């Protein structure tokens, strides 16, 4: 079973950012608990660095995460700027732009962008203790600016969608599908089995990222297992006499393009198909 460590930033005597009586520590704890519930409902084990308004030093949070163990460490924060309403958007911080942590960061940013946030990208922050001291791939998500009224309005008005977006980014990176409804569902192929074709349950076109096509199934399985070990939602589709190894199945072309770019950075030969 996959396991995620969720960290609500700040807490207790450390309020984090403060704006018009609003505390970052409260926003992120509420969000972490909502994300954790969604992950647990979808078969993921979740451990928390805090579930109450308490303070632990960043090093202690990293220790908690390391003792629990897990596939990923996800720290949730809200950003702040020198002046009110100066900036807007989401960004995710990583120790460096490599491996599974980069894939997770890009997936979460992409999902939050679909909610309506401006995507400010993935930034390297090797000096952050919770990114440097954790023994699993770690990301720190800044969910909008606490001192920007538009971001706060979105945070409050679309809270459930934001929680689902973060959970979706995590589930997608784990290769476990997504939480979504019939209007915006993205169907992933079943890992390790032949796919059902290129149409989803609503009759729409799906975009997939193909990484190989083989006449011998064992070659396809070798590639499949390598992708799955890297937590990509890979599967085999038997079509036209070939075993085709593909990743994801997206209703939106932009999402397939992002996955293709991520796979290419990892050295895979790719193209997008339907």
N, C-alpha and C positions, 0 to 999 in steps of 0.2 A: 504494500500500500504506500502510495506517495505521502510525503509528510512535508508540511510547510511551517516555518517559524514566522509568526506575525509579530511585529513590533510597533506599538503605538508610541510615537516620539514624545519626549519630555515627560511630564507628569509630576504630581506632588508639588514640591516647592519650585519646580521649574515649569512655568506656564508655556514656554515657547514664545511664539509671536503673540502680541496682544493688539487688538484693534477695536475701539468702541465697545469695550467690555467683553469682547469675544476672545477666548483663549484657544490657542492652537491645540494644547493638550487635550481639551474636551472634544474638539472636532475629530481629531484623529483616533481617539479611543472609541468613539461611537462608530467611526467608519471601519476600524479594524475588527470590531465585534461583528459588524454586518458582513464583512468580507469572509471572516472565519466561519460564520454560520452557513453561507453559501457554499464554501468549499467542503465543509463537513457534510452538507446535504448531498454533495456530489462525490462522496467516497474518498475524500482526502483527509488525512489525519492532520490536525492543527494544534500547535503549541503556541502559547502567547508569552511575551516577556512581561506584560502586565495586563490585567483585566480590571484594575481599579486605579484611582487617582493617587499613585505612589511614584516616587522618584528612585530610579537606579541610574548610576553612572553608565555612560556608553560602554565602558569596558565590562561592567557587570552584565549588561544586556548581551554583549557578545558571549560572555561566559555561559549565560542561561541558554543561548542558542546552541552553543557547542555541546553542552551537557545533554540537551534534548536530541540533537542530531536532526537531520532533515535534508530534503532535496534542495530547498532554497530558503533564504532568509529575506523577508520583505519588510522593510521599515516604512511606515506611512507618516508623512509630515505635511505641513502646509507652508508655503513660501511666504516671504515678506520682502518689501523693498524700502529704500530710504524715504520715499514719499508715497502717500496714499494714491491709489489708482494710477500708479506709474507703469506697472507691468501687469500682464495677464497671461495665464496659460499653465500648462503642466510640463514638468521635466523630471527625468529619473537619473539618479546619480549612481555610478558604479566605480569600483576600484580602478579598473581599466576596461577598455572596449574590446573584450575578447570573450569567447566561449559562451557558455549557457547564460551567464549573467547579462551579457549584451542582448541575447535573443529574448530573454524575459523582459528586460527594460524596454526594448523596442515594441514587444507585444503589448505591454501595459500602456505605453504611450499611445500606440495606435488605437487601442480600445477607448481610451479616454478622449482621444481626438474625435472619435465617432459620436461621443456624448455631446460634443460641442466645444470642448476646450481647445485653445491654440496649443499645438504641439511644439514645445521649445527644444525637444531633442534629448539625447542622452549625453551626459557630461561626466568626465572623469574626475573623481575626488579621492585620490589615494590617501589623503590625510585623515579621512573620517574613520574613527575607531571601529564603528559597527560594520564598515565595509572592509577594513584591513584585518581585523582580529577574528572575524567569523571564518569557520573552516568549511563552509559550503558557499556556493555562489550567492552573492548578496546584492540587493538593490535597495535604494532609498528613493521613494516616490514623493515628489512635491506636488500635492493635489491642489493646484491653483494658489493664488496669492491671498493671504488672510486680510491684507489691507487694500484689497481691490473689491469694490462693491459688486461689480459684475460677476466675479468669480465666486463671491459669497452667495449671491443670488442663485447661481447655478448649483453650487454645493448644496444649498438648502432645498431648492426646487426639484433637483434631479438626483437626490441623494441615493435612492434605490438603484438608479441607472449607473451611477458612479461606482457603487459597491459591486454591481454586476460586471462592470467593465474591468475592474481590477481582478475580480475572480476569473473572468473570462481570459484575461491575459495570462494568468497563472495556469489555468487548466489547459489552455492552448499550448503553452510551452511544455507542459507535462505530457502532452499528447492524449488528453482525456476529454476532448470535445469542448463544448461551450454551454453556458447557460444562456438561452435565448428563446424568444417567442417566434411564432409563425411569420411575423412581418420582417424579422431581421435575422433569422436563424442562419448560421453557417454550419453546414454538415461536414463532419470529418469522416473519412473512410475508416473502416474497422481495421485496426492495426493487425498486420500479419495475415489478413485474409483478402480474397479477391473482392474488388469493389462491385457495386451494383450498377455502374454506368455513370453517365455524366449529368443526369438530371436529378434535382432534389425532389422532396416530397410535394412541392408546390408547383412543379413543372418548369422551374427556372433553370438557366444555365449555371453551371458551377465551374470555377476556374481552379485548376490543380497545377502544382509544380512537379514536373517529372524530372527524376534524377538518373534514370537508367531504364533500358529495355533489353531483355535477354530471352534467348530461346530455351536456356536451361534454368529451371526454377531455382536450383541451388545458388546460382550466381545472384539472382534477384534477392534471395533470402539473406545472403551475406551482406548486401547493401542495406536491406531492410533493417537487419539487426544493428548495423552500425549507426543508422539514423535514429533508431529507437533508443540506443544507449545514450545518444545525445539529446534525448527527450523531444525529438521531432515527431509530429503526428503522421507517421509514415504508414503506408499500406501497399499491398500488391494488387494490381488490376490485370487480369488475363484478358488480352484483347488482340485479335488478328494474329494469333499464333505466338504472341510475345507476352512475357511476364514483365509488366511495367511497374516500376517502383515510383510511387508518387507521394507527395506530401500535401496534406490539407485539401479542403474542398470549399471554395469561397464564392459567395454570391457577388462580392464586390472585387473587381479586378485589382484595385489598389492594394488590397490585403494580400492577394497572390503575388503581386510585384514585390511587396515588402519581404515576404517569405523567400522569394527567389533571390533577392539581394542578400539576405542573411545566409542562405545556403551557399551562395557563390563565395561569400567571404570565408566560409569554412572549407572551400576548395572543391565543392561539388559542381559538376557540369549540369546545367539546368535549362529548362525552357517551360513556358506556360502553355498548358493545353486545356481543353474543355471536354 
